[in-house]
Amino acid sequence: MQFQETETVTTAEPNEQIDVRERKPYQTPCLVRLDLDETEAGGLGATDAGIFS
């Protein structure tokens, strides 16, 4: 029975690390989306400048 308790405790620790790892990937996509939006805005600005020239 002591072995089962040890397994439960060991499983509880990895679960916390998994939660932290899952949260990081969620924030990364948000940052990538912002970068994409800025790139699109910059591309449009460059196109407008080219037309004006």
C-alpha distance matrix in Angstrom:
0.0 3.8 5.3 5.3 6.7 8.9 10.1 11.0 12.9 14.5 15.6 17.1 19.3 20.9 21.6 23.8 25.6 26.3 27.8 30.1 31.1 31.9 34.0 36.1 37.3 38.3 40.6 42.0 43.6 45.3 46.9 48.0 49.6 51.5 52.7 53.9 55.7 57.5 58.4 59.9 61.9 63.1 64.2 66.2 67.8 68.9 70.3 72.3 73.6 74.7 76.6 78.3 79.4
3.8 0.0 3.8 5.5 5.2 6.4 8.8 10.0 10.9 12.5 14.4 15.6 17.3 19.2 20.4 22.1 23.8 25.0 26.5 28.4 29.6 30.8 32.7 34.5 36.1 37.3 39.2 40.6 42.5 44.1 45.4 46.7 48.5 50.2 51.3 52.7 54.6 56.1 57.1 58.8 60.6 61.7 62.9 65.0 66.5 67.5 69.1 71.1 72.2 73.4 75.5 77.0 78.0
5.3 3.8 0.0 3.8 5.4 5.1 6.3 8.7 10.0 10.5 12.3 14.4 15.8 17.1 18.6 20.7 22.0 22.9 24.9 26.8 27.5 28.8 31.0 32.6 33.9 35.4 37.4 38.6 40.4 42.3 43.5 44.5 46.4 48.3 49.2 50.5 52.6 54.1 54.9 56.6 58.6 59.6 60.7 62.9 64.4 65.3 66.9 68.9 70.1 71.1 73.2 74.9 75.8
5.3 5.5 3.8 0.0 3.8 5.4 5.1 6.3 8.8 9.8 10.5 12.4 14.7 15.9 16.6 19.0 20.7 21.1 22.8 25.2 26.0 26.8 29.0 31.0 32.1 33.3 35.6 36.9 38.5 40.3 41.8 42.8 44.5 46.5 47.6 48.7 50.6 52.4 53.2 54.8 56.7 58.0 59.0 61.0 62.6 63.7 65.1 67.1 68.5 69.5 71.4 73.2 74.2
6.7 5.2 5.4 3.8 0.0 3.8 5.4 5.1 6.3 8.6 9.9 10.7 12.9 14.9 15.6 17.3 19.4 20.3 21.6 23.7 25.1 26.0 27.8 29.9 31.4 32.4 34.4 36.0 37.8 39.2 40.7 42.0 43.7 45.4 46.7 48.0 49.8 51.4 52.5 54.1 55.8 57.1 58.3 60.3 61.7 62.9 64.5 66.3 67.6 68.9 70.8 72.3 73.4
8.9 6.4 5.1 5.4 3.8 0.0 3.8 5.4 5.2 6.1 8.6 9.9 11.1 13.0 14.5 16.1 17.6 18.9 20.6 22.3 23.4 24.8 26.7 28.3 29.9 31.3 33.1 34.4 36.5 38.1 39.3 40.5 42.4 44.1 45.1 46.6 48.5 49.9 50.9 52.7 54.5 55.5 56.8 58.9 60.3 61.3 63.0 64.9 66.0 67.2 69.3 70.9 71.8
10.1 8.8 6.3 5.1 5.4 3.8 0.0 3.8 5.5 5.0 6.1 8.6 10.2 11.1 12.4 14.8 16.0 16.6 18.7 20.7 21.4 22.5 24.8 26.5 27.7 29.1 31.2 32.4 34.2 36.0 37.3 38.3 40.2 42.1 43.1 44.3 46.3 47.9 48.7 50.4 52.4 53.4 54.5 56.6 58.2 59.1 60.7 62.7 63.9 65.0 67.0 68.7 69.7
11.0 10.0 8.7 6.3 5.1 5.4 3.8 0.0 3.8 5.4 5.1 6.2 9.0 10.4 10.6 12.9 14.9 15.4 16.8 19.1 20.3 21.0 23.0 25.1 26.5 27.4 29.6 31.1 32.8 34.4 35.9 37.1 38.7 40.5 41.8 43.0 44.8 46.5 47.6 49.1 50.9 52.2 53.4 55.3 56.8 58.0 59.5 61.4 62.7 63.9 65.8 67.4 68.6
12.9 10.9 10.0 8.8 6.3 5.2 5.5 3.8 0.0 3.8 5.4 5.1 6.6 9.2 10.1 11.3 13.3 14.7 15.9 17.6 19.2 20.4 22.0 23.9 25.7 26.8 28.5 30.1 32.1 33.5 34.7 36.2 38.0 39.5 40.7 42.3 44.0 45.5 46.6 48.4 50.0 51.1 52.5 54.5 55.8 57.0 58.8 60.6 61.7 63.0 65.0 66.5 67.5
14.5 12.5 10.5 9.8 8.6 6.1 5.0 5.4 3.8 0.0 3.8 5.5 5.5 6.9 9.0 10.6 11.5 12.9 14.9 16.4 17.3 18.9 20.9 22.3 23.9 25.5 27.2 28.4 30.5 32.2 33.2 34.4 36.5 38.1 39.0 40.5 42.5 43.9 44.8 46.7 48.5 49.4 50.7 52.9 54.2 55.2 56.9 58.9 59.9 61.1 63.2 64.8 65.7
15.6 14.4 12.3 10.5 9.9 8.6 6.1 5.1 5.4 3.8 0.0 3.8 5.5 5.6 6.4 9.1 10.4 10.7 12.6 14.8 15.5 16.5 18.7 20.6 21.8 23.1 25.2 26.5 28.2 30.0 31.4 32.4 34.2 36.1 37.2 38.4 40.3 42.0 42.9 44.5 46.4 47.5 48.7 50.7 52.2 53.3 54.8 56.8 58.0 59.2 61.1 62.8 63.8
17.1 15.6 14.4 12.4 10.7 9.9 8.6 6.2 5.1 5.5 3.8 0.0 3.8 5.7 5.2 6.7 9.2 10.1 11.0 13.1 14.7 15.6 17.1 19.3 21.0 21.8 23.7 25.4 27.3 28.6 30.0 31.5 33.1 34.7 36.1 37.5 39.2 40.7 41.9 43.6 45.2 46.5 47.8 49.7 51.1 52.4 54.0 55.8 57.0 58.4 60.3 61.7 62.9
19.3 17.3 15.8 14.7 12.9 11.1 10.2 9.0 6.6 5.5 5.5 3.8 0.0 3.8 5.4 5.4 6.8 8.9 10.3 11.3 12.8 14.6 16.0 17.5 19.5 20.9 22.3 23.7 26.0 27.4 28.4 29.9 31.9 33.3 34.3 36.0 37.9 39.1 40.2 42.2 43.8 44.7 46.2 48.3 49.5 50.6 52.4 54.2 55.2 56.6 58.7 60.1 61.1
20.9 19.2 17.1 15.9 14.9 13.0 11.1 10.4 9.2 6.9 5.6 5.7 3.8 0.0 3.8 5.4 5.1 6.1 8.7 9.9 10.4 12.2 14.3 15.6 17.0 18.7 20.5 21.5 23.6 25.4 26.4 27.5 29.6 31.3 32.2 33.6 35.7 37.0 37.9 39.8 41.6 42.6 43.8 46.0 47.3 48.3 50.0 52.0 53.1 54.2 56.3 57.9 58.8
21.6 20.4 18.6 16.6 15.6 14.5 12.4 10.6 10.1 9.0 6.4 5.2 5.4 3.8 0.0 3.8 5.5 5.0 6.3 8.8 9.8 10.5 12.4 14.5 15.9 16.9 19.0 20.5 22.2 23.8 25.3 26.5 28.1 29.9 31.2 32.5 34.2 35.9 37.0 38.5 40.3 41.6 42.8 44.7 46.2 47.4 49.0 50.8 52.1 53.4 55.2 56.8 58.0
23.8 22.1 20.7 19.0 17.3 16.1 14.8 12.9 11.3 10.6 9.1 6.7 5.4 5.4 3.8 0.0 3.8 5.4 5.1 6.4 8.7 9.9 10.8 12.8 15.0 15.8 17.2 19.0 21.2 22.3 23.5 25.2 26.9 28.3 29.6 31.3 32.9 34.3 35.6 37.4 38.8 40.0 41.5 43.4 44.7 46.0 47.7 49.4 50.5 52.0 54.0 55.3 56.5
25.6 23.8 22.0 20.7 19.4 17.6 16.0 14.9 13.3 11.5 10.4 9.2 6.8 5.1 5.5 3.8 0.0 3.8 5.4 5.1 6.2 8.6 10.0 10.9 12.9 14.6 15.9 17.0 19.5 21.0 21.8 23.2 25.3 26.7 27.6 29.4 31.3 32.5 33.5 35.5 37.1 38.0 39.5 41.6 42.8 43.9 45.7 47.6 48.5 49.9 52.0 53.4 54.4
26.3 25.0 22.9 21.1 20.3 18.9 16.6 15.4 14.7 12.9 10.7 10.1 8.9 6.1 5.0 5.4 3.8 0.0 3.8 5.4 5.0 6.1 8.6 10.0 11.1 12.7 14.7 15.8 17.6 19.5 20.7 21.7 23.6 25.5 26.5 27.8 29.7 31.3 32.2 33.9 35.8 36.9 38.0 40.1 41.6 42.6 44.2 46.2 47.4 48.5 50.5 52.1 53.2
27.8 26.5 24.9 22.8 21.6 20.6 18.7 16.8 15.9 14.9 12.6 11.0 10.3 8.7 6.3 5.1 5.4 3.8 0.0 3.8 5.4 5.1 6.2 8.8 10.4 10.9 12.8 14.7 16.4 17.6 19.2 20.7 22.2 23.8 25.3 26.7 28.2 29.9 31.2 32.7 34.3 35.6 37.0 38.8 40.2 41.6 43.2 44.8 46.1 47.6 49.4 50.8 52.1
30.1 28.4 26.8 25.2 23.7 22.3 20.7 19.1 17.6 16.4 14.8 13.1 11.3 9.9 8.8 6.4 5.1 5.4 3.8 0.0 3.8 5.5 5.2 6.4 9.1 10.2 11.0 12.7 15.2 16.2 17.2 18.9 20.8 22.0 23.3 25.1 26.7 27.9 29.2 31.1 32.6 33.6 35.2 37.2 38.3 39.6 41.4 43.1 44.1 45.7 47.7 48.9 50.1
31.1 29.6 27.5 26.0 25.1 23.4 21.4 20.3 19.2 17.3 15.5 14.7 12.8 10.4 9.8 8.7 6.2 5.0 5.4 3.8 0.0 3.8 5.5 5.4 6.8 9.0 10.4 11.1 13.4 15.3 16.1 17.1 19.3 21.0 21.7 23.3 25.3 26.6 27.5 29.4 31.2 32.1 33.4 35.6 36.9 37.9 39.7 41.6 42.6 43.9 46.0 47.5 48.4
31.9 30.8 28.8 26.8 26.0 24.8 22.5 21.0 20.4 18.9 16.5 15.6 14.6 12.2 10.5 9.9 8.6 6.1 5.1 5.5 3.8 0.0 3.8 5.6 5.7 6.7 9.2 10.4 11.8 13.6 15.2 16.2 17.7 19.7 21.0 22.0 23.9 25.6 26.6 28.1 30.0 31.3 32.4 34.3 35.9 37.1 38.5 40.4 41.8 43.0 44.8 46.4 47.6
34.0 32.7 31.0 29.0 27.8 26.7 24.8 23.0 22.0 20.9 18.7 17.1 16.0 14.3 12.4 10.8 10.0 8.6 6.2 5.2 5.5 3.8 0.0 3.8 5.6 5.2 6.6 8.9 10.7 11.5 13.2 14.9 16.2 17.7 19.3 20.8 22.2 23.7 25.2 26.7 28.2 29.6 31.1 32.8 34.1 35.6 37.2 38.8 40.1 41.6 43.4 44.7 46.1
36.1 34.5 32.6 31.0 29.9 28.3 26.5 25.1 23.9 22.3 20.6 19.3 17.5 15.6 14.5 12.8 10.9 10.0 8.8 6.4 5.4 5.6 3.8 0.0 3.8 5.3 5.3 6.3 9.1 10.3 10.9 12.5 14.6 15.9 16.9 18.7 20.5 21.6 22.8 24.8 26.3 27.3 28.8 30.9 32.0 33.2 35.0 36.8 37.8 39.3 41.3 42.6 43.7
37.3 36.1 33.9 32.1 31.4 29.9 27.7 26.5 25.7 23.9 21.8 21.0 19.5 17.0 15.9 15.0 12.9 11.1 10.4 9.1 6.8 5.7 5.6 3.8 0.0 3.8 5.5 5.0 6.7 9.1 10.1 10.7 12.7 14.7 15.5 16.7 18.8 20.3 21.1 22.8 24.7 25.8 26.9 29.0 30.5 31.6 33.1 35.1 36.3 37.5 39.4 41.0 42.1
38.3 37.3 35.4 33.3 32.4 31.3 29.1 27.4 26.8 25.5 23.1 21.8 20.9 18.7 16.9 15.8 14.6 12.7 10.9 10.2 9.0 6.7 5.2 5.3 3.8 0.0 3.8 5.5 5.8 7.1 9.4 10.5 11.4 13.4 15.1 16.0 17.4 19.4 20.7 21.9 23.6 25.2 26.4 28.0 29.6 31.1 32.4 34.1 35.6 37.0 38.6 40.2 41.6
40.6 39.2 37.4 35.6 34.4 33.1 31.2 29.6 28.5 27.2 25.2 23.7 22.3 20.5 19.0 17.2 15.9 14.7 12.8 11.0 10.4 9.2 6.6 5.3 5.5 3.8 0.0 3.8 5.6 5.3 6.6 8.9 10.1 11.1 12.9 14.6 15.8 17.1 18.8 20.4 21.6 23.0 24.7 26.4 27.5 29.1 30.8 32.3 33.5 35.2 36.9 38.2 39.5
42.0 40.6 38.6 36.9 36.0 34.4 32.4 31.1 30.1 28.4 26.5 25.4 23.7 21.5 20.5 19.0 17.0 15.8 14.7 12.7 11.1 10.4 8.9 6.3 5.0 5.5 3.8 0.0 3.8 5.4 5.2 6.2 8.6 10.0 10.7 12.4 14.4 15.5 16.6 18.5 20.2 21.1 22.5 24.6 25.8 27.0 28.7 30.5 31.6 33.0 35.0 36.4 37.5
43.6 42.5 40.4 38.5 37.8 36.5 34.2 32.8 32.1 30.5 28.2 27.3 26.0 23.6 22.2 21.2 19.5 17.6 16.4 15.2 13.4 11.8 10.7 9.1 6.7 5.8 5.6 3.8 0.0 3.8 5.4 4.9 6.1 8.7 9.8 10.3 12.2 14.2 15.1 16.3 18.3 19.7 20.7 22.5 24.2 25.5 26.8 28.6 30.1 31.3 33.1 34.7 36.0
45.3 44.1 42.3 40.3 39.2 38.1 36.0 34.4 33.5 32.2 30.0 28.6 27.4 25.4 23.8 22.3 21.0 19.5 17.6 16.2 15.3 13.6 11.5 10.3 9.1 7.1 5.3 5.4 3.8 0.0 3.8 5.4 5.1 6.4 8.8 9.9 10.7 12.6 14.3 15.5 16.7 18.5 20.0 21.4 22.7 24.5 26.0 27.3 28.8 30.5 32.0 33.4 34.9
46.9 45.4 43.5 41.8 40.7 39.3 37.3 35.9 34.7 33.2 31.4 30.0 28.4 26.4 25.3 23.5 21.8 20.7 19.2 17.2 16.1 15.2 13.2 10.9 10.1 9.4 6.6 5.2 5.4 3.8 0.0 3.8 5.4 5.1 6.3 8.7 9.9 10.7 12.4 14.4 15.5 16.5 18.4 20.2 21.1 22.6 24.5 26.0 27.0 28.7 30.6 31.8 33.0
48.0 46.7 44.5 42.8 42.0 40.5 38.3 37.1 36.2 34.4 32.4 31.5 29.9 27.5 26.5 25.2 23.2 21.7 20.7 18.9 17.1 16.2 14.9 12.5 10.7 10.5 8.9 6.2 4.9 5.4 3.8 0.0 3.8 5.4 5.1 6.2 8.7 9.9 10.5 12.4 14.3 15.2 16.3 18.5 19.9 20.9 22.6 24.5 25.7 26.9 28.8 30.4 31.5
49.6 48.5 46.4 44.5 43.7 42.4 40.2 38.7 38.0 36.5 34.2 33.1 31.9 29.6 28.1 26.9 25.3 23.6 22.2 20.8 19.3 17.7 16.2 14.6 12.7 11.4 10.1 8.6 6.1 5.1 5.4 3.8 0.0 3.8 5.4 5.0 6.2 8.7 9.8 10.6 12.3 14.1 15.2 16.6 18.4 19.9 21.1 22.7 24.4 25.7 27.3 28.9 30.4
51.5 50.2 48.3 46.5 45.4 44.1 42.1 40.5 39.5 38.1 36.1 34.7 33.3 31.3 29.9 28.3 26.7 25.5 23.8 22.0 21.0 19.7 17.7 15.9 14.7 13.4 11.1 10.0 8.7 6.4 5.1 5.4 3.8 0.0 3.8 5.4 5.1 6.2 8.6 9.9 10.6 12.2 14.1 15.5 16.5 18.3 20.0 21.2 22.5 24.4 26.0 27.1 28.7
52.7 51.3 49.2 47.6 46.7 45.1 43.1 41.8 40.7 39.0 37.2 36.1 34.3 32.2 31.2 29.6 27.6 26.5 25.3 23.3 21.7 21.0 19.3 16.9 15.5 15.1 12.9 10.7 9.8 8.8 6.3 5.1 5.4 3.8 0.0 3.8 5.5 5.1 6.1 8.7 9.9 10.4 12.1 14.3 15.2 16.3 18.3 20.0 20.9 22.4 24.5 25.8 26.8
53.9 52.7 50.5 48.7 48.0 46.6 44.3 43.0 42.3 40.5 38.4 37.5 36.0 33.6 32.5 31.3 29.4 27.8 26.7 25.1 23.3 22.0 20.8 18.7 16.7 16.0 14.6 12.4 10.3 9.9 8.7 6.2 5.0 5.4 3.8 0.0 3.8 5.4 5.0 6.2 8.6 9.7 10.4 12.4 14.2 15.2 16.5 18.5 19.9 21.0 22.8 24.5 25.7
55.7 54.6 52.6 50.6 49.8 48.5 46.3 44.8 44.0 42.5 40.3 39.2 37.9 35.7 34.2 32.9 31.3 29.7 28.2 26.7 25.3 23.9 22.2 20.5 18.8 17.4 15.8 14.4 12.2 10.7 9.9 8.7 6.2 5.1 5.5 3.8 0.0 3.8 5.4 5.2 6.2 8.5 9.8 10.7 12.3 14.3 15.4 16.7 18.4 20.0 21.4 22.8 24.5
57.5 56.1 54.1 52.4 51.4 49.9 47.9 46.5 45.5 43.9 42.0 40.7 39.1 37.0 35.9 34.3 32.5 31.3 29.9 27.9 26.6 25.6 23.7 21.6 20.3 19.4 17.1 15.5 14.2 12.6 10.7 9.9 8.7 6.2 5.1 5.4 3.8 0.0 3.8 5.5 5.1 6.0 8.5 9.9 10.4 12.2 14.2 15.3 16.4 18.3 20.1 21.1 22.5
58.4 57.1 54.9 53.2 52.5 50.9 48.7 47.6 46.6 44.8 42.9 41.9 40.2 37.9 37.0 35.6 33.5 32.2 31.2 29.2 27.5 26.6 25.2 22.8 21.1 20.7 18.8 16.6 15.1 14.3 12.4 10.5 9.8 8.6 6.1 5.0 5.4 3.8 0.0 3.8 5.5 5.0 6.0 8.6 9.8 10.5 12.3 14.3 15.2 16.4 18.5 20.0 21.0
59.9 58.8 56.6 54.8 54.1 52.7 50.4 49.1 48.4 46.7 44.5 43.6 42.2 39.8 38.5 37.4 35.5 33.9 32.7 31.1 29.4 28.1 26.7 24.8 22.8 21.9 20.4 18.5 16.3 15.5 14.4 12.4 10.6 9.9 8.7 6.2 5.2 5.5 3.8 0.0 3.8 5.4 5.0 6.2 8.6 9.9 10.6 12.4 14.3 15.3 16.7 18.6 20.1
61.9 60.6 58.6 56.7 55.8 54.5 52.4 50.9 50.0 48.5 46.4 45.2 43.8 41.6 40.3 38.8 37.1 35.8 34.3 32.6 31.2 30.0 28.2 26.3 24.7 23.6 21.6 20.2 18.3 16.7 15.5 14.3 12.3 10.6 9.9 8.6 6.2 5.1 5.5 3.8 0.0 3.8 5.4 5.2 6.2 8.7 9.9 10.7 12.4 14.3 15.5 16.7 18.5
63.1 61.7 59.6 58.0 57.1 55.5 53.4 52.2 51.1 49.4 47.5 46.5 44.7 42.6 41.6 40.0 38.0 36.9 35.6 33.6 32.1 31.3 29.6 27.3 25.8 25.2 23.0 21.1 19.7 18.5 16.5 15.2 14.1 12.2 10.4 9.7 8.5 6.0 5.0 5.4 3.8 0.0 3.8 5.5 5.0 6.2 8.6 9.9 10.5 12.3 14.4 15.4 16.5
64.2 62.9 60.7 59.0 58.3 56.8 54.5 53.4 52.5 50.7 48.7 47.8 46.2 43.8 42.8 41.5 39.5 38.0 37.0 35.2 33.4 32.4 31.1 28.8 26.9 26.4 24.7 22.5 20.7 20.0 18.4 16.3 15.2 14.1 12.1 10.4 9.8 8.5 6.0 5.0 5.4 3.8 0.0 3.8 5.4 5.2 6.3 8.8 10.0 10.6 12.6 14.5 15.5
66.2 65.0 62.9 61.0 60.3 58.9 56.6 55.3 54.5 52.9 50.7 49.7 48.3 46.0 44.7 43.4 41.6 40.1 38.8 37.2 35.6 34.3 32.8 30.9 29.0 28.0 26.4 24.6 22.5 21.4 20.2 18.5 16.6 15.5 14.3 12.4 10.7 9.9 8.6 6.2 5.2 5.5 3.8 0.0 3.8 5.4 5.0 6.2 8.6 9.8 10.7 12.4 14.3
67.8 66.5 64.4 62.6 61.7 60.3 58.2 56.8 55.8 54.2 52.2 51.1 49.5 47.3 46.2 44.7 42.8 41.6 40.2 38.3 36.9 35.9 34.1 32.0 30.5 29.6 27.5 25.8 24.2 22.7 21.1 19.9 18.4 16.5 15.2 14.2 12.3 10.4 9.8 8.6 6.2 5.0 5.4 3.8 0.0 3.8 5.4 5.2 6.2 8.6 10.0 10.7 12.4
68.9 67.5 65.3 63.7 62.9 61.3 59.1 58.0 57.0 55.2 53.3 52.4 50.6 48.3 47.4 46.0 43.9 42.6 41.6 39.6 37.9 37.1 35.6 33.2 31.6 31.1 29.1 27.0 25.5 24.5 22.6 20.9 19.9 18.3 16.3 15.2 14.3 12.2 10.5 9.9 8.7 6.2 5.2 5.4 3.8 0.0 3.8 5.5 5.1 6.2 8.8 10.0 10.6
70.3 69.1 66.9 65.1 64.5 63.0 60.7 59.5 58.8 56.9 54.8 54.0 52.4 50.0 49.0 47.7 45.7 44.2 43.2 41.4 39.7 38.5 37.2 35.0 33.1 32.4 30.8 28.7 26.8 26.0 24.5 22.6 21.1 20.0 18.3 16.5 15.4 14.2 12.3 10.6 9.9 8.6 6.3 5.0 5.4 3.8 0.0 3.8 5.4 5.1 6.4 8.8 9.9
72.3 71.1 68.9 67.1 66.3 64.9 62.7 61.4 60.6 58.9 56.8 55.8 54.2 52.0 50.8 49.4 47.6 46.2 44.8 43.1 41.6 40.4 38.8 36.8 35.1 34.1 32.3 30.5 28.6 27.3 26.0 24.5 22.7 21.2 20.0 18.5 16.7 15.3 14.3 12.4 10.7 9.9 8.8 6.2 5.2 5.5 3.8 0.0 3.8 5.4 5.2 6.3 8.7
73.6 72.2 70.1 68.5 67.6 66.0 63.9 62.7 61.7 59.9 58.0 57.0 55.2 53.1 52.1 50.5 48.5 47.4 46.1 44.1 42.6 41.8 40.1 37.8 36.3 35.6 33.5 31.6 30.1 28.8 27.0 25.7 24.4 22.5 20.9 19.9 18.4 16.4 15.2 14.3 12.4 10.5 10.0 8.6 6.2 5.1 5.4 3.8 0.0 3.8 5.5 5.1 6.2
74.7 73.4 71.1 69.5 68.9 67.2 65.0 63.9 63.0 61.1 59.2 58.4 56.6 54.2 53.4 52.0 49.9 48.5 47.6 45.7 43.9 43.0 41.6 39.3 37.5 37.0 35.2 33.0 31.3 30.5 28.7 26.9 25.7 24.4 22.4 21.0 20.0 18.3 16.4 15.3 14.3 12.3 10.6 9.8 8.6 6.2 5.1 5.4 3.8 0.0 3.8 5.5 5.2
76.6 75.5 73.2 71.4 70.8 69.3 67.0 65.8 65.0 63.2 61.1 60.3 58.7 56.3 55.2 54.0 52.0 50.5 49.4 47.7 46.0 44.8 43.4 41.3 39.4 38.6 36.9 35.0 33.1 32.0 30.6 28.8 27.3 26.0 24.5 22.8 21.4 20.1 18.5 16.7 15.5 14.4 12.6 10.7 10.0 8.8 6.4 5.2 5.5 3.8 0.0 3.8 5.4
78.3 77.0 74.9 73.2 72.3 70.9 68.7 67.4 66.5 64.8 62.8 61.7 60.1 57.9 56.8 55.3 53.4 52.1 50.8 48.9 47.5 46.4 44.7 42.6 41.0 40.2 38.2 36.4 34.7 33.4 31.8 30.4 28.9 27.1 25.8 24.5 22.8 21.1 20.0 18.6 16.7 15.4 14.5 12.4 10.7 10.0 8.8 6.3 5.1 5.5 3.8 0.0 3.8
79.4 78.0 75.8 74.2 73.4 71.8 69.7 68.6 67.5 65.7 63.8 62.9 61.1 58.8 58.0 56.5 54.4 53.2 52.1 50.1 48.4 47.6 46.1 43.7 42.1 41.6 39.5 37.5 36.0 34.9 33.0 31.5 30.4 28.7 26.8 25.7 24.5 22.5 21.0 20.1 18.5 16.5 15.5 14.3 12.4 10.6 9.9 8.7 6.2 5.2 5.4 3.8 0.0
